[in-house]
Amino acid sequence: MTPDLRVQPLPPAQATDLDTLTPLCAMVNKVYAQAEAGLWQDGAARTTVDELSALTRAGELVVATLDSEVVACLRLQHLTEDVSSFSLLATAPEHQGKGIATALIDHAEAQAEAAGRHHMRLELLVPQTWTHPAKEALAHWYTRTGYHLTHTTRFDEDYPHLAPLLATPCDYRIYHKRLL
């Protein structure tokens, strides 16, 4: 891992900081455009500056910085008294393979444990009729880090507002990891 890496929630006061949120939004959309190629219609964006602003205001956006530059992020939510969830995990391509995503997940899990949650949840979007190499690699990585597939559900049933943006029918796999 990079020794000068810093992982922390983006302060709510930065919810209007376009100098931070605009490049972060572009980075997330670039990463997801590559990682989810073929799943979404052309031009579909994974997130917006407004969404990142709302997540920041809610205290849910965690960022990793190197030399004051935001190079990665994830969303941390506390879903129930027992379960937290992370999503929107993205690391700038030039910083991938340095352990930054692992540091973000470690931070999220530690925060969930500190809040008394016993489980961490994540969702992995996968195509129904074909195998996506990046998604299979992620599934193996999550499994190696202690996450277990609990079930698969239809994306269009839980996210009907996003389903029209898909280029192919998708499910999402729900993974859990016991924390405490």
VEXFIDREN-266537 format. One record per residue (C-alpha): y, x, z; chain; residue number from 1. Coordinates in pm, 1 decimal. Layout:
BEGIN
+----------+----------+----------+----+-----+
!       c2 !       c1 !       c3 ! ch !   i !
+----------+----------+----------+----+-----+
!        Y !        X !        Z !  A ! NUM !
...
+----------+----------+----------+----+-----+
END
This chain:
BEGIN
+----------+----------+----------+----+-----+
!       c2 !       c1 !       c3 ! ch !   i !
+----------+----------+----------+----+-----+
!      0.0 !      0.0 !      0.0 !  A !   1 !
!    358.1 !    107.1 !    -60.4 !  A !   2 !
!    495.6 !    257.7 !    264.3 !  A !   3 !
!    852.4 !    125.1 !    229.5 !  A !   4 !
!    740.5 !   -231.9 !    163.7 !  A !   5 !
!    903.4 !   -501.2 !    373.1 !  A !   6 !
!    758.5 !   -853.9 !    400.7 !  A !   7 !
!    955.9 !  -1134.5 !    560.6 !  A !   8 !
!   1074.3 !  -1489.9 !    505.5 !  A !   9 !
!   1379.7 !  -1513.5 !    284.4 !  A !  10 !
!   1653.3 !  -1622.3 !    527.0 !  A !  11 !
!   1766.5 !  -1983.9 !    476.6 !  A !  12 !
!   2122.4 !  -1853.6 !    437.6 !  A !  13 !
!   2010.3 !  -1704.2 !    104.2 !  A !  14 !
!   1921.9 !  -2045.9 !    -37.3 !  A !  15 !
!   2238.7 !  -2030.9 !   -249.1 !  A !  16 !
!   2215.8 !  -1659.8 !   -335.6 !  A !  17 !
!   2172.7 !  -1676.7 !   -711.8 !  A !  18 !
!   2169.4 !  -1296.4 !   -736.0 !  A !  19 !
!   1838.5 !  -1308.3 !   -546.5 !  A !  20 !
!   1690.2 !  -1639.7 !   -659.3 !  A !  21 !
!   1757.5 !  -1615.8 !  -1033.7 !  A !  22 !
!   1565.9 !  -1290.9 !  -1092.6 !  A !  23 !
!   1296.0 !  -1403.4 !   -847.8 !  A !  24 !
!   1251.0 !  -1725.0 !  -1044.9 !  A !  25 !
!   1229.6 !  -1529.5 !  -1371.6 !  A !  26 !
!    970.4 !  -1294.9 !  -1219.9 !  A !  27 !
!    753.7 !  -1580.4 !  -1087.8 !  A !  28 !
!    765.1 !  -1761.2 !  -1422.4 !  A !  29 !
!    679.5 !  -1440.2 !  -1611.2 !  A !  30 !
!    382.6 !  -1366.4 !  -1384.0 !  A !  31 !
!    247.9 !  -1721.5 !  -1407.8 !  A !  32 !
!    301.8 !  -1735.1 !  -1785.8 !  A !  33 !
!     63.2 !  -1440.3 !  -1812.7 !  A !  34 !
!   -178.5 !  -1539.4 !  -1535.8 !  A !  35 !
!   -204.4 !  -1901.3 !  -1651.0 !  A !  36 !
!   -183.2 !  -1847.4 !  -2027.4 !  A !  37 !
!   -343.1 !  -2140.2 !  -2207.1 !  A !  38 !
!   -322.1 !  -2378.4 !  -1911.5 !  A !  39 !
!     32.0 !  -2505.2 !  -1964.1 !  A !  40 !
!    220.6 !  -2625.8 !  -2269.2 !  A !  41 !
!    458.6 !  -2377.4 !  -2427.4 !  A !  42 !
!    783.9 !  -2356.8 !  -2237.4 !  A !  43 !
!    650.9 !  -2504.9 !  -1912.2 !  A !  44 !
!    798.6 !  -2314.6 !  -1618.3 !  A !  45 !
!    608.6 !  -2262.0 !  -1291.8 !  A !  46 !
!    922.7 !  -2291.8 !  -1080.6 !  A !  47 !
!   1299.6 !  -2330.6 !  -1091.8 !  A !  48 !
!   1589.8 !  -2176.1 !   -903.9 !  A !  49 !
!   1647.2 !  -2515.5 !   -740.2 !  A !  50 !
!   1287.7 !  -2526.2 !   -614.8 !  A !  51 !
!   1310.0 !  -2170.6 !   -477.0 !  A !  52 !
!   1638.4 !  -2263.6 !   -311.5 !  A !  53 !
!   1475.5 !  -2564.3 !   -142.8 !  A !  54 !
!   1180.1 !  -2352.0 !    -27.5 !  A !  55 !
!   1422.5 !  -2094.2 !    111.4 !  A !  56 !
!   1619.5 !  -2361.8 !    299.6 !  A !  57 !
!   1291.4 !  -2490.6 !    444.0 !  A !  58 !
!   1193.3 !  -2140.5 !    560.1 !  A !  59 !
!    882.3 !  -2145.0 !    337.5 !  A !  60 !
!    961.0 !  -1862.0 !     93.6 !  A !  61 !
!    825.9 !  -1522.0 !    197.9 !  A !  62 !
!    931.6 !  -1218.3 !     -2.9 !  A !  63 !
!    825.5 !   -857.5 !    -32.6 !  A !  64 !
!   1102.6 !   -605.3 !    -93.9 !  A !  65 !
!   1109.0 !   -242.4 !   -199.5 !  A !  66 !
!   1442.9 !    -64.5 !   -167.8 !  A !  67 !
!   1618.3 !   -401.5 !   -122.6 !  A !  68 !
!   1465.5 !   -536.3 !   -446.8 !  A !  69 !
!   1251.9 !   -849.0 !   -420.9 !  A !  70 !
!    924.8 !   -760.0 !   -597.2 !  A !  71 !
!    690.7 !  -1039.0 !   -483.9 !  A !  72 !
!    678.6 !  -1373.4 !   -306.2 !  A !  73 !
!    465.3 !  -1653.5 !   -176.3 !  A !  74 !
!    518.3 !  -1995.0 !    -26.6 !  A !  75 !
!    388.2 !  -2049.7 !    327.3 !  A !  76 !
!    351.5 !  -2407.5 !    447.2 !  A !  77 !
!    215.7 !  -2544.5 !    772.0 !  A !  78 !
!     27.1 !  -2852.5 !    652.2 !  A !  79 !
!   -121.6 !  -2981.8 !    978.6 !  A !  80 !
!   -156.0 !  -2865.7 !   1336.6 !  A !  81 !
!   -467.4 !  -2677.5 !   1225.1 !  A !  82 !
!   -404.3 !  -2574.6 !    862.1 !  A !  83 !
!   -147.9 !  -2360.6 !    683.0 !  A !  84 !
!   -138.7 !  -2299.5 !    310.5 !  A !  85 !
!     -7.3 !  -2034.0 !     79.5 !  A !  86 !
!     85.5 !  -2078.2 !   -283.8 !  A !  87 !
!    327.3 !  -1945.3 !   -545.2 !  A !  88 !
!    188.4 !  -1594.2 !   -496.8 !  A !  89 !
!    347.8 !  -1362.7 !   -753.0 !  A !  90 !
!    405.7 !   -988.2 !   -777.7 !  A !  91 !
!    625.4 !   -829.7 !  -1045.0 !  A !  92 !
!    395.2 !   -679.3 !  -1310.6 !  A !  93 !
!    527.3 !   -326.7 !  -1257.4 !  A !  94 !
!    434.4 !   -349.1 !   -887.5 !  A !  95 !
!     88.2 !   -504.2 !   -919.8 !  A !  96 !
!   -207.6 !   -307.1 !   -787.7 !  A !  97 !
!    -12.1 !   -158.5 !   -496.1 !  A !  98 !
!   -138.9 !   -391.7 !   -224.0 !  A !  99 !
!    176.5 !   -603.0 !   -218.0 !  A ! 100 !
!     -2.6 !   -936.3 !   -267.4 !  A ! 101 !
!   -244.0 !   -842.1 !      9.9 !  A ! 102 !
!     50.7 !   -761.0 !    238.2 !  A ! 103 !
!    204.4 !  -1101.5 !    163.6 !  A ! 104 !
!   -121.6 !  -1282.6 !    239.0 !  A ! 105 !
!   -171.5 !  -1077.3 !    557.2 !  A ! 106 !
!    179.8 !  -1177.6 !    665.9 !  A ! 107 !
!    113.0 !  -1545.3 !    588.0 !  A ! 108 !
!   -214.3 !  -1540.3 !    779.5 !  A ! 109 !
!    -50.4 !  -1368.4 !   1079.1 !  A ! 110 !
!    229.0 !  -1627.6 !   1082.3 !  A ! 111 !
!    -23.6 !  -1909.8 !   1062.3 !  A ! 112 !
!   -222.2 !  -1762.0 !   1350.7 !  A ! 113 !
!     96.1 !  -1715.6 !   1555.6 !  A ! 114 !
!    171.8 !  -2085.0 !   1497.0 !  A ! 115 !
!   -175.4 !  -2175.8 !   1625.5 !  A ! 116 !
!   -331.1 !  -2268.2 !   1291.6 !  A ! 117 !
!   -705.2 !  -2209.2 !   1261.3 !  A ! 118 !
!   -732.8 !  -2223.3 !    882.1 !  A ! 119 !
!   -547.4 !  -2096.8 !    576.4 !  A ! 120 !
!   -579.4 !  -2294.0 !    254.3 !  A ! 121 !
!   -506.8 !  -2206.1 !   -105.7 !  A ! 122 !
!   -542.7 !  -2388.2 !   -437.0 !  A ! 123 !
!   -654.3 !  -2223.9 !   -759.6 !  A ! 124 !
!   -579.7 !  -2404.1 !  -1086.2 !  A ! 125 !
!   -869.8 !  -2370.9 !  -1333.8 !  A ! 126 !
!   -945.2 !  -2523.4 !  -1674.1 !  A ! 127 !
!  -1218.8 !  -2788.5 !  -1680.8 !  A ! 128 !
!  -1384.0 !  -2694.5 !  -2011.0 !  A ! 129 !
!  -1352.3 !  -2315.5 !  -2040.4 !  A ! 130 !
!  -1341.4 !  -2003.6 !  -1825.4 !  A ! 131 !
!  -1005.3 !  -1836.6 !  -1768.2 !  A ! 132 !
!  -1056.6 !  -1461.5 !  -1703.0 !  A ! 133 !
!   -751.6 !  -1424.7 !  -1475.4 !  A ! 134 !
!   -855.1 !  -1725.8 !  -1267.4 !  A ! 135 !
!  -1211.6 !  -1596.4 !  -1233.3 !  A ! 136 !
!  -1076.1 !  -1258.4 !  -1119.7 !  A ! 137 !
!   -856.9 !  -1432.5 !   -861.0 !  A ! 138 !
!  -1150.3 !  -1639.7 !   -737.6 !  A ! 139 !
!  -1353.1 !  -1322.8 !   -682.0 !  A ! 140 !
!  -1058.9 !  -1151.4 !   -508.9 !  A ! 141 !
!   -999.0 !  -1445.7 !   -274.3 !  A ! 142 !
!  -1370.1 !  -1458.6 !   -191.5 !  A ! 143 !
!  -1372.7 !  -1085.7 !   -111.5 !  A ! 144 !
!  -1081.2 !  -1138.4 !    127.8 !  A ! 145 !
!  -1264.2 !  -1406.5 !    326.9 !  A ! 146 !
!  -1176.2 !  -1729.5 !    147.5 !  A ! 147 !
!  -1452.8 !  -1979.0 !     73.2 !  A ! 148 !
!  -1451.9 !  -2253.6 !   -186.5 !  A ! 149 !
!  -1463.1 !  -2585.7 !     -4.0 !  A ! 150 !
!  -1428.7 !  -2827.0 !   -294.6 !  A ! 151 !
!  -1288.6 !  -2890.3 !   -639.8 !  A ! 152 !
!  -1062.2 !  -3179.5 !   -726.9 !  A ! 153 !
!   -885.7 !  -3307.8 !  -1035.9 !  A ! 154 !
!   -536.3 !  -3172.0 !  -1081.0 !  A ! 155 !
!   -407.4 !  -3488.3 !  -1250.1 !  A ! 156 !
!   -507.9 !  -3702.1 !   -951.9 !  A ! 157 !
!   -309.8 !  -3502.5 !   -697.2 !  A ! 158 !
!    -26.1 !  -3383.7 !   -922.2 !  A ! 159 !
!     27.7 !  -3667.7 !  -1171.7 !  A ! 160 !
!    388.5 !  -3558.1 !  -1234.0 !  A ! 161 !
!    273.8 !  -3210.7 !  -1349.3 !  A ! 162 !
!    -37.7 !  -3312.0 !  -1542.9 !  A ! 163 !
!    155.6 !  -3398.1 !  -1863.1 !  A ! 164 !
!    271.0 !  -3033.9 !  -1877.8 !  A ! 165 !
!    -85.7 !  -2904.6 !  -1899.1 !  A ! 166 !
!   -218.3 !  -2779.5 !  -2232.8 !  A ! 167 !
!   -577.6 !  -2837.3 !  -2123.3 !  A ! 168 !
!   -743.8 !  -3055.0 !  -1857.3 !  A ! 169 !
!   -754.9 !  -2869.1 !  -1526.8 !  A ! 170 !
!   -905.5 !  -2894.3 !  -1183.3 !  A ! 171 !
!   -807.7 !  -2703.5 !   -882.3 !  A ! 172 !
!  -1038.0 !  -2530.8 !   -643.2 !  A ! 173 !
!   -957.4 !  -2552.7 !   -274.8 !  A ! 174 !
!  -1036.2 !  -2243.9 !    -67.7 !  A ! 175 !
!  -1018.6 !  -2205.1 !    309.9 !  A ! 176 !
!  -1034.3 !  -1911.2 !    545.1 !  A ! 177 !
!  -1094.3 !  -1937.7 !    919.3 !  A ! 178 !
!   -817.2 !  -1753.2 !   1104.5 !  A ! 179 !
!   -870.8 !  -1799.9 !   1478.9 !  A ! 180 !
+----------+----------+----------+----+-----+
END
